[in-house]
Amino acid sequence: MFHALPLTDLAVPGDTREFLAALGPLADRVRAGAHVAVHCRASIGRSGIIAVLLLALNGWEPEAAITHLSALRGRAIPETDEQRAWVRAAAEIATRTPQPIPPEWL
């Protein structure tokens, strides 16, 4: 199965929620034990964004995923400060647990 998630080199996705929704099926495959290959030209920036989020969507803390994947890759991933900040924010959105509405608000 091939799934394309086009991203401009050195950039971040334009629509965070749309990008996270597109990652959902891949995260489900990882959760089910399937192997998923992720690549871009150098496998640092754009691939790093996807790999960190796939781990975060499967229970990893974002910082642990960044540290682990950077060590495996032999350099900091994702590639730019903007990408690292974006992936942290996106992971927070993706893994946020909805809070119940307080009864007094109803």
N, CA and C of each residue as an Amber inpcrd file, in Angstrom:
protein
   318
   0.8470000  -1.1740000   0.0000000   0.0000000   0.0000000   0.0000000
   0.8930000   1.2380000   0.0000000   0.6110000   2.1940000  -0.8490000
   1.3540000   3.4510000  -0.9130000   0.4170000   4.5690000  -0.5080000
   0.9060000   5.4410000   0.3690000   0.1010000   6.5700000   0.8400000
   0.9710000   7.8180000   0.7690000   0.6330000   8.7750000  -0.0560000
   1.4260000   9.9940000  -0.2110000   0.8960000  11.1030000   0.6880000
   1.8160000  11.7650000   1.3610000   1.4990000  12.9470000   2.1670000
   2.4330000  14.0650000   1.7100000   2.0800000  14.7660000   0.6480000
   2.9810000  15.7660000   0.0960000   3.2560000  16.9170000   1.0680000
   4.5350000  17.2300000   1.2270000   4.9900000  18.3560000   2.0470000
   6.1140000  19.0560000   1.3000000   6.1390000  20.3570000   1.3930000
   7.2280000  21.1230000   0.7960000   8.4740000  20.9430000   1.6550000
   9.6270000  20.7750000   0.9990000  10.8830000  20.5890000   1.7100000
  11.1290000  21.7480000   2.6720000  11.5660000  21.4140000   3.8810000
  11.9020000  22.3630000   4.9520000  10.6970000  23.1040000   5.5200000
   9.4880000  22.7100000   5.1450000   8.2710000  23.3800000   5.6090000
   7.4940000  22.4830000   6.5650000   6.3560000  22.9770000   6.9970000
   5.4420000  22.2090000   7.8390000   4.0980000  22.1270000   7.1190000
   3.2710000  21.1570000   7.4790000   1.9510000  21.0630000   6.8540000
   1.1280000  22.3310000   7.1020000   0.3320000  22.7020000   6.1170000
  -0.4880000  23.9030000   6.2370000  -1.6820000  23.7320000   7.1510000
  -2.2920000  22.5640000   7.1420000  -3.4870000  22.3120000   7.9460000
  -3.1920000  21.1480000   8.8920000  -2.9700000  21.4830000  10.1550000
  -2.5620000  20.4770000  11.1410000  -3.5900000  19.3710000  11.2940000
  -4.8430000  19.7330000  11.4670000  -5.8770000  18.7090000  11.6890000
  -6.0520000  17.8040000  10.4650000  -5.9850000  18.3800000   9.2850000
  -6.0920000  17.5830000   8.0590000  -4.9120000  16.6070000   7.9440000
  -3.7220000  17.0880000   8.2680000  -2.5350000  16.2380000   8.2080000
  -2.6350000  15.1000000   9.2200000  -3.0720000  15.4200000  10.4360000
  -3.2240000  14.3850000  11.4560000  -4.2690000  13.3550000  11.0460000
  -5.3510000  13.8160000  10.4300000  -6.3860000  12.8830000   9.9630000
  -5.8190000  11.9470000   8.8920000  -4.9600000  12.4840000   8.0300000
  -4.3500000  11.6520000   6.9900000  -3.3960000  10.6220000   7.5890000
  -2.7740000  10.9590000   8.7290000  -1.8620000  10.0130000   9.3880000
  -2.5990000   8.9080000  10.1380000  -3.8540000   9.1430000  10.4650000
  -4.6240000   8.1780000  11.2500000  -4.5520000   6.7450000  10.7440000
  -4.8320000   6.4960000   9.4510000  -4.7720000   5.1230000   8.9470000
  -3.3690000   4.5030000   9.0580000  -2.3310000   5.3140000   8.8730000
  -0.9670000   4.7880000   9.0180000  -0.6870000   4.4330000  10.4760000
  -1.1240000   5.2910000  11.3910000  -0.9380000   5.0090000  12.8200000
  -1.6790000   3.7320000  13.2060000  -2.8620000   3.5360000  12.6330000
  -3.6160000   2.3050000  12.8990000  -2.8560000   1.0760000  12.4070000
  -2.2200000   1.1850000  11.2550000  -1.4470000   0.0530000  10.7160000
  -0.2650000  -0.2690000  11.6300000   0.4190000   0.7710000  12.1070000
   1.5360000   0.5570000  13.0390000   1.0200000  -0.1200000  14.3080000
  -0.0880000   0.3690000  14.8320000  -0.6820000  -0.1930000  16.0470000
  -1.0390000  -1.6660000  15.8540000  -1.4250000  -2.0320000  14.6410000
  -1.8060000  -3.4140000  14.3380000  -0.5920000  -4.3050000  14.0720000
   0.6140000  -3.7110000  14.1160000   1.8180000  -4.5070000  13.9390000
   2.3950000  -4.4900000  12.5380000   1.8010000  -3.7120000  11.6480000
   2.3160000  -3.6340000  10.2740000   3.5860000  -2.7870000  10.2400000
   4.4030000  -3.0370000   9.2550000   5.5900000  -2.2200000   9.0150000
   5.1930000  -1.0630000   8.1030000   5.6760000   0.1140000   8.4300000
   5.4080000   1.3030000   7.6240000   6.7430000   1.9510000   7.3030000
   7.0070000   2.1970000   6.0270000   8.2200000   2.8810000   5.6110000
   7.8780000   4.3350000   5.3050000   8.7190000   5.2350000   5.7880000
   8.5090000   6.6700000   5.5840000   9.7790000   7.2300000   4.9580000
   9.6250000   8.0250000   3.9180000  10.8260000   8.6090000   3.3060000
  10.5180000   9.9410000   2.6450000  11.5460000  10.7310000   2.5160000
  11.5620000  11.9410000   1.7060000  12.9710000  11.9960000   1.1230000
  13.3800000  13.0970000   0.5990000  14.6840000  13.1300000  -0.0710000
  15.8360000  12.7120000   0.8430000  15.9450000  13.3130000   2.0290000
  17.0480000  12.9870000   2.9340000  16.5910000  12.2200000   4.1730000
  15.2810000  12.0060000   4.3110000  14.7110000  11.3100000   5.4730000
  15.0800000  11.9760000   6.7900000  14.9880000  13.3000000   6.8050000
  15.2880000  14.0580000   8.0280000  14.0900000  14.9170000   8.4300000
  13.7050000  15.8540000   7.5740000  12.6610000  16.8180000   7.9270000
  11.2590000  16.2850000   7.7830000  10.8370000  16.1180000   6.5540000
   9.4610000  15.6760000   6.3060000   9.2250000  14.2700000   6.8420000
  10.1520000  13.3790000   6.6250000  10.0230000  12.0220000   7.1860000
  10.0400000  12.0540000   8.6980000  10.8650000  12.9320000   9.2500000
  10.9310000  13.0630000  10.7040000   9.6110000  13.4920000  11.3000000
   8.9430000  14.4350000  10.6500000   7.6270000  14.8790000  11.1140000
   6.6780000  13.6790000  11.1900000   6.6200000  12.9200000  10.1150000
   5.6910000  11.7900000  10.0550000   6.0720000  10.7130000  11.0670000
   7.3470000  10.3760000  11.1490000   7.7740000   9.3090000  12.0570000
   7.4930000   9.6740000  13.5200000   7.8030000  10.9070000  13.9030000
   7.5350000  11.3380000  15.2870000   6.0380000  11.2480000  15.5750000
   5.2240000  11.7310000  14.6580000   3.7790000  11.7030000  14.8950000
   3.2180000  10.2820000  14.9100000   3.7520000   9.3920000  14.0780000
   3.2910000   8.0020000  14.1240000   3.5900000   7.3830000  15.4850000
   4.7550000   7.6860000  16.0340000   5.0700000   7.1740000  17.3720000
   4.1850000   7.8280000  18.4210000   3.9850000   9.1450000  18.3190000
   3.1390000   9.8460000  19.2970000   1.7100000   9.3180000  19.2670000
   1.2050000   9.0390000  18.0810000  -0.1510000   8.4930000  17.9570000
  -0.2510000   7.0610000  18.4800000   0.8940000   6.4700000  18.7570000
   0.9220000   5.1190000  19.3150000   1.4960000   5.0840000  20.7270000
   1.3700000   6.2100000  21.4360000   1.6740000   6.2200000  22.8590000
   3.0160000   6.7900000  23.2810000   3.8800000   7.1300000  22.3510000
   5.1690000   7.7050000  22.7220000   5.0050000   9.1680000  23.1140000
   5.7870000   9.6060000  24.0760000   5.8880000  11.0310000  24.3580000
   6.6420000  11.6550000  23.1910000   6.2100000  12.8230000  22.6930000
   6.8670000  13.4320000  21.5420000   8.3700000  13.6400000  21.7250000
   8.8000000  14.1010000  22.8880000  10.2370000  14.3270000  23.1060000
  11.0160000  13.0210000  23.0660000  10.4240000  11.9570000  23.6020000
  11.0800000  10.6470000  23.5620000  11.1950000  10.1620000  22.1170000
  10.1530000  10.3930000  21.3190000  10.1830000   9.9890000  19.9160000
  11.2460000  10.7770000  19.1530000  11.3180000  12.0910000  19.3930000
  12.3230000  12.9240000  18.7260000  13.7250000  12.4630000  19.1020000
  13.9560000  12.2350000  20.3860000  15.2740000  11.8060000  20.8500000
  15.6510000  10.4500000  20.2570000  14.7340000   9.5060000  20.3030000
  14.9840000   8.1550000  19.8020000  15.2680000   8.1630000  18.2930000
  14.4130000   8.8290000  17.5430000  14.5820000   8.8440000  16.0920000
  15.8280000   9.6270000  15.6800000  16.1440000  10.6880000  16.4080000
  17.3720000  11.4500000  16.1130000  18.6000000  10.5780000  16.3310000
  18.5830000   9.7930000  17.4030000  19.7070000   8.8980000  17.6730000
  19.8400000   7.8410000  16.5770000  18.7250000   7.2880000  16.1440000
  18.7610000   6.2840000  15.0740000  19.2450000   6.8850000  13.7620000
  18.8310000   8.1060000  13.4820000  19.1850000   8.7650000  12.2170000
  20.5880000   9.3600000  12.2600000  21.1020000   9.6300000  13.4580000
  22.4390000  10.1920000  13.5770000  22.4960000  11.6950000  13.4220000
  21.3420000  12.3430000  13.5000000  21.2460000  13.8030000  13.4410000
  19.8670000  14.2200000  13.9320000  19.7360000  15.4820000  14.2550000
  18.4600000  15.9710000  14.7910000  17.3590000  15.8680000  13.7380000
  16.2550000  15.3000000  14.1540000  15.0580000  15.2700000  13.3150000
  13.8940000  15.7700000  14.1490000  12.8820000  16.3730000  13.5760000
  12.8530000  16.9190000  12.2460000  13.9740000  17.9390000  12.0260000
  14.1190000  18.3540000  10.7870000  15.3020000  19.0960000  10.3500000
  15.4010000  20.5370000  10.8410000  14.2910000  21.2710000  10.8460000
  14.3510000  22.6960000  11.1890000  13.7090000  22.9700000  12.5410000
  14.0440000  24.1180000  13.1110000  13.4120000  24.5270000  14.3720000
  11.8950000  24.6310000  14.1960000  11.4700000  25.1660000  13.0540000
  10.0300000  25.2950000  12.7830000   9.3700000  23.9190000  12.7450000
  10.0050000  22.9510000  12.0960000   9.4330000  21.6030000  12.0310000
   9.3670000  20.9640000  13.4120000  10.4110000  21.1460000  14.2230000
  10.4030000  20.5690000  15.5730000   9.3060000  21.1960000  16.4250000
   9.1460000  22.5110000  16.3430000   8.0850000  23.1860000  17.1070000
   6.7120000  22.7270000  16.6220000   6.5540000  22.6140000  15.2980000
   5.2670000  22.1950000  14.7480000   4.9150000  20.7780000  15.1750000
   5.8910000  19.8690000  15.1130000   5.6050000  18.4730000  15.4410000
   5.2470000  18.3300000  16.9190000   5.8750000  19.1240000  17.7850000
   5.5070000  19.0990000  19.2110000   4.0620000  19.5630000  19.3990000
   3.6970000  20.6640000  18.7330000   2.3340000  21.1850000  18.8440000
   1.3220000  20.2120000  18.2410000   1.6510000  19.6300000  17.0970000
   0.7440000  18.6830000  16.4500000   0.5590000  17.4300000  17.3060000
   1.6260000  16.9540000  17.9250000   1.5180000  15.7850000  18.7950000
   0.6260000  16.0880000  19.9920000   0.7310000  17.3000000  20.5030000
  -0.1320000  17.7090000  21.6200000  -1.5980000  17.6820000  21.1960000
  -1.8770000  18.2120000  20.0180000  -3.2530000  18.1930000  19.4960000
  -3.7190000  16.7560000  19.2770000  -2.8620000  15.9390000  18.6990000
  -3.2280000  14.5630000  18.3390000  -3.4760000  13.6840000  19.5520000
  -2.7920000  13.9560000  20.6380000  -2.8840000  13.0570000  21.7900000
  -3.6650000  13.6490000  22.9510000  -4.1850000  14.8470000  22.7540000
  -4.9530000  15.5020000  23.8190000  -6.1820000  14.6730000  24.1610000
  -6.3750000  14.4450000  25.4460000  -7.5440000  13.7140000  25.9130000
  -8.6700000  14.7100000  26.1620000  -9.8060000  14.5250000  25.5100000
 -10.9150000  15.4480000  25.7480000 -11.3250000  15.4370000  27.2230000
 -11.5600000  16.5950000  27.7510000 -11.9870000  16.7160000  29.1400000
 -13.5100000  16.7790000  29.1880000 -14.1030000  16.1490000  30.2050000
 -15.5680000  16.2030000  30.3110000 -16.0230000  17.6360000  30.5960000
 -17.2210000  17.9390000  30.1470000 -17.8050000  19.2660000  30.4090000
 -18.2830000  19.2750000  31.8560000 -17.8540000  20.2500000  32.6530000
 -18.3210000  20.3270000  34.0440000 -19.8420000  20.4530000  34.0870000
 -20.4980000  19.7540000  35.0270000 -21.9690000  19.7910000  35.1000000
 -22.5320000  21.2080000  35.2260000 -21.7900000  22.0780000  35.9180000
 -22.3060000  23.4460000  36.0960000 -22.3500000  24.2380000  34.7980000
 -21.6800000  23.7390000  33.7620000 -21.7080000  24.4160000  32.4670000
 -22.9140000  23.9630000  31.6350000 -23.5600000  22.9010000  32.0630000
 -24.6900000  22.3590000  31.2860000 -25.9810000  23.0220000  31.6530000
